[in-house]
């Protein structure tokens, strides 16, 4: 049955250049993001690269991210995702922290994501 399952999960980790899956891959259920909070723990600008695929399918510096969120040096950001949420899809949802928008040099970012499943 298609429909919102609810924001019943959270992801909380420090990410860098090891691409991390936010949730397990499920082709029948997209991940719905409700809110994101991040803290750049490095002294330079950092970028959270977001991929709508499993981590195993990502090569940093080669795979183009689907979305990128920039953070100032030693700064943070938090925001609810409006308009019913953001849907990364059922093929996976992975993230990494880097010093450039599409690069592969590590920038450590503390990431907290509230999410749930949406049956498609």
Secondary structure, DSSP 8 states (H G I E B T S, - for coil): --EE--S-EEEEEEESSS-EESS---TTEEEEEEEEEEEE-SSS-EEEEEESS-GGG--TTTS--SEEEEE-TT-EEEEE--TT-EEEETT--EEEEESSTT--SB--EEEEEEEEEEE-
